[in-house]
Amino acid sequence: MQNVRRYADIVASIEGLLWLGLAWSISFSMYFGSTEPTLAVLFVVGALVLFGWAHRPLRYLLKRYHVRKRRTDMWIHTLALPLLLAMFFHIMLEAVLGSAWLPPKILLFNLLASAGWLTFVMTLFIKYVIHNVKASSK
């Protein structure tokens, strides 16, 4: 059971990192005016999705309950909360500062999603340490 939990943590962390890379590549593409960063990350994500679909043991691993549960937790930390908070903070900044100088909404989302992903990874690490301490005390 501990191995399944550890694999689920690793899969969810890597998947969150890939989606963060995609979000940041969109920001870089907008800044540089080129679609190359986004296309590069899309090719990497597409290759990993194809590998996960074609490799049978990995496909069975990704269908397990713990992996789906961890991936849902990752999505909450890196997508749902940052989207709501970015919209709220952008509206508040626009009300306070006006629309003279505001960072793009995607940049604000990327910063919040990165913080959410780091929170998710630190939470998984703390859980891992707690489970190891409990297992060693038994």
N, C-alpha and C positions, 0 to 999 in steps of 0.2 A: 504494500500500500504506500509505503514511503517513497518508493521509486516512481510510482505513478504520479504522486503529488509533485515530486521534484521535476519529472518530465513536463508536467502541466505548467509548472512555474516557468520553466525554461522556454517552452513553446509560446506562452502568453507574453513573456518579456521580449522575446525576439520579434514576435508579431507586432507588438506595440512599437518597438523600435523601428520596424519597417514602415509602419503607417506614419510615424513621426518624421521619418526621412522623406516620405512622399509629401507631407504637408510643408516641411521646410524647403523642399526642392521647388514647390510652387512659389514660395516667397522669393527664392533666389531667381527663379525664372522671371518673375514680375520685375525684380530689381534690375537684372541684367538685360531684360528684353529679349531673352532667348528661351526656347523651349527645350534645349538640350538637357539641363539638369532634371527636369520632370520626366523626360523620355527615358533617361538613364535609370532613374529609380523605378519607373513603371516597368522597364524590362527586367530589372532585378526582382521586383515583386511578382511579375508574371511568371518568371522562371521558377521561383520558389513555390508559387501556387500550382504550377504544372507538375513540379517534382512531388509536392505533397499529394496531388491527385493520382499520379501515376505509380508512386512507390507504395505497394500494398501494406507493408508493416506500418509505415508512417500514416497512411490513410486510416487504418484501424486504431492507431494510437490517438489520432485527432478526433475520433468519434467517441472517445471515452468521456464519462460524466465529468471527471475532475478537470480534464482539459477544457471542456465546454464551459464549465463553471469559472475557471480562471480567466478564460478569454472574455467572458461576459464582464467579470470584474475589471479587466484591462480596458474594455470599451467604455465602461462607466468612468474610469479615471482619465482616459485620454480623449474621449469624444463628447460624451453627454454633458458632464460638468463644465469642461472648458468652453463648449459652445454657448451654454447658458450664461456663464460668467463673462465671456468675451462680449456677448451682446449687451449685458447689463453695464459692464465697465465702459464700453464704447458709448452708450447712451449717456452715461453719467459724465464722461469726459467731454462729450459734445455739448452737454448742457452747461458745464462749468467753463470750458475753454472756448466754446464756439467751434465752428468748423474751419477756423483759420489753419490750425496745424493739428492734425490727428494722424496717428500711425494707421496704416491699413488694418482692417479688421482681421485679416489672415495672420498678420504679425502678432497681434494680441492673442489670437487663438493659439498660435504656435507656442508662444511663451507659456500660456496656461496649460496647454497639452503636455509640454515638456515637463513642467512642474508636476502635473498629475501623473505622468509616467514614472518620474523619479520617486514620487510618493508610493506608487504601486510597487516598484521594485524594492524600495526600502521596507515596505510592509511585508513583502514576501521573504526578504532576508531575515527580518525579525522573527517571523513565524518559523523559518527554518532553524534559527538558533534556538528558539524555545522548544521545538520538537526534539532537537538533538540533546538539549539539557534534560528534558523529560525522559528520553530514551536511555541516556547514560545513567540517570539516577535509578532506573528500574533494575 
